[in-house]
């Protein structure tokens, strides 16, 4: 474990983070977090906190964090989809071997509609990619 703290702390929220400067300069080695900005990963906006002007170093650190965060979120999104495939396989096994009729009555319509919707989107997107690859789109 490192004894040095990072210069910035990012309190993650749905569409970005509150950005804090980490201060440890006092004698008691207490950690202070001074909010310096709000970063919005959805639109790329960085808003300084209050009347503060962000330094070039602070802006660079925030932009780097935003780029790294976008990569993490993209990887997590793909992982979530692959987990969904596993869940669908487990659901199939459950429906075939374990589910009671009452259980199936509760979930069948919801699953069929969701799977129909997903299949429609996947087929349309696949067709678009095939046509594009053939130069027909």
N, C-alpha and C positions, 0 to 999 in steps of 0.2 A: 504494500500500500504506500502510495506517495505521501510525503509529508508536506508537499506544496499544493496549495489549492489553486484551481484555475482562476484566471483573472475575471471571468464572467460566469454567471449562472443563468440558465434559461429555464424559467418555470413554464413548462409546456401546457398549452391549452388546445382546444379543438382546432383552431386555425392559425396557430403560431405559438408565440410565447411572450411572457413578460421578461424583459432583459434586465439583469442586475449586475452591477459591478461588485466584485467581492473585495471587501476591505478588511485587512488584518493588521493594520499598522499600530494599534494601541498596545500598551504594555501588557495587558492581561491576555493578549492573544485571542481576544473575543472576535468573532466573525460578525461583520456587519454587511448587510446586503443593501446597496443603494440602487433603487430602480432608475434606470437610465433611458429605457425605451420600451416600446411594444412593437413586436415584429409580427406581421401578418403573412403567413406562408401562402395563403390563397391568392392574394393579389400582389405580393412582393413588397408591400408598403412597410416602411420603418418609420415610426413616429417617436420622436424624442419625448421623454417624460417631462412634463411641466415646461419650464422656460429653458431647459438644458439644450445646449448645442452639442451634437455628437462629434467626437474627434474622428479623423480618418481611420485611426486604429480601431475604434469602437465600431464604426460602420463596416469595416472589413471583417471584423470578428462576427458581427451579426449576419452579414451576407454569407460568410463561410458556414455558419451554423445553419442558416436557412437552406443552403445547397445540400449540406449533409443530411438535414432533416428530411428533405424531399426524397433523397435516396433511401433512407431508412423506411419512410412511409411507403414508397413504391415496392420495396422488397417485402414489407409486411403485407401489403395488399395481395401480392402474388401468393405468399405463404397462406394467407387466409383462404384464398380460392382453392388451393391444393388441399387444405384441411376440409373444405366444403365437399370436395370430391370424396375424401375419406368418409365423411359423415353420410353422404348419399349412399355409399357402399354399405355402411353399417345399418342405415335405415332400410335398405333393400333386404339385408339379412334378417333384420328384426321383423319386417313385414312378412317375410316368407316363413320364418321358423318360430317366432315367439309371440307375435302380436295376437291379441284376442280380437274377436269381431268388434266389440265395443271400442277398443283402441283404434282399430282401422276406421271405424265410422267417424271418429273424432278428427282424424288427420288426412284422410284420403282426398277430400275435395281441395283442401289447402295445398297439399303436395302436388296434386295434378295441375292445378292452376299455376303454381309457381314454376313447376317443371315445364309446362307448356310455354309460359312466358319466356323462360330462359332459353328453351330450345328455339323458339322463334327468333330471338335476338341473335343467338349463336349461328343459326343457319343463314340469316340475312348478312351478318358480318363476314362469315366465311365466303359467301357468294360474292360479296363486294371485293374481298381480297383476291379471290380467284380471277374475277373480271379485271381487276387492276393489274395483276401479274401478267395477264394476257394482253394488256394494253387496250382493253375494251371499255374501260370506265373513264 
